[in-house]
Amino acid sequence: MMKPYRAGITGTGSFLPEKKLTNSQLESIVETSDEWIVKRTGIRERRILEDFAPLADIAVEASVKAINDAGLSPLDIELIIASTCSPDYLSPSLACMVQGKTGAKNAAAFDVNAACTGFVYALQIGRQFIENGTYKNILIVSAEAMSRVTDFTDRKTCVLFGDGAGAVVLSRVDDGTGIDAAILGAAGENGDVLTIPLLYASDTDIQNRNEGKKQVIWMDGSEVFTFASRIMAEATKNVLNNAGVEMEGIKYIFPHQANMRILQNAAKRLDISMDKIYSNLEYTGNISSASIPVCLDEASNKGLLKKGDKIIIVAFGGGLTYGSALLTWSM
Ligand code: ACO
């Protein structure tokens, strides 16, 4: 059944903190090497929030850019959905902080936590409010301070993550562009392969952790790698099927930026060239849910996307979660 309205991205914005953490700097923190990190992950450097800087501030920077890019004022925004798995506060939510700091006085605000899949989840939630006619303009902002939940004594994880924020404005569009199809999913039964305990941790989780440390990432890298490689290809194929679009019709795939080998593996399973897969992880690392909107903003600023182009976003993350969406670019 045709929906009464369509939802499309009409503005993008991003912000990466200035401070860099390079592979050679990591060599003096844990026993690792630039060569190992580049070969196993494709990452050369990542950005890190200063100790005194709130995550909310970089979320605001990205949000203001996206709102300006859409040609709107903060007062036009009716809903803010923030995604993060590394918030400053459990309450107030990141979305409320962004609402307060941007002066988006007419907006409702709440957070979504689907780890690295958070942006895809938030986009699909926002889409519902546009398609059913409730709202016309929604801000979706994904911001992560992964360095604050990283165990810098664990070389298996500390080389992977970085900080940053990306945002989009999702608006009612009436030119046939916008979100064509989306898939969300979860495999909660495997949630214990990637954890960040906050106020309670199970005994098994504590045993896995370096010196039992809580409030930092612990990950079974090879389990996550196997899940990610399979699900990235599957979620891409399924969203193509749902939209009735062939891979040849897709200009770019914007995958969650976790590891270059996962992207290569997905490209192989999909039988496509790496030229079709956008990647910036060489200089951002894995910024969890912020990775896709940061990529979208970069690609838009580089002039790689034009109105009518078909693209796919696809992610996996802690939970475990996964999701994909196929969009006809609206800008
Ligand atoms: N430097 C040097 N050696 C290292 C490092 C390091 N930073 N990290 C691990 N090693 C060592 C290990 O100790 C191991 O040594 P051993 O054989 O003596 O025990 C050896 O390298 C191989 O370790 P593996 O874990 O098998 O290495 P692998 O090739 O699997 O790479 C990695 C590890 C990069 C973590 C990979 O498994 C991976 O990318 N997994 C998926 C990670 C991911 O995508 N996470 C997503 C994060 S969360 C999210 O996005 C929601």
Residues whose N, C-alpha, C, O or C-beta is under 5 A from the ligand:
A	BS01	ACO	E31 T32 S33 W36 R40 A115 C116 R155 K156 V159 G221 S222 V224 F225 A258 N259 F316 G317 G318
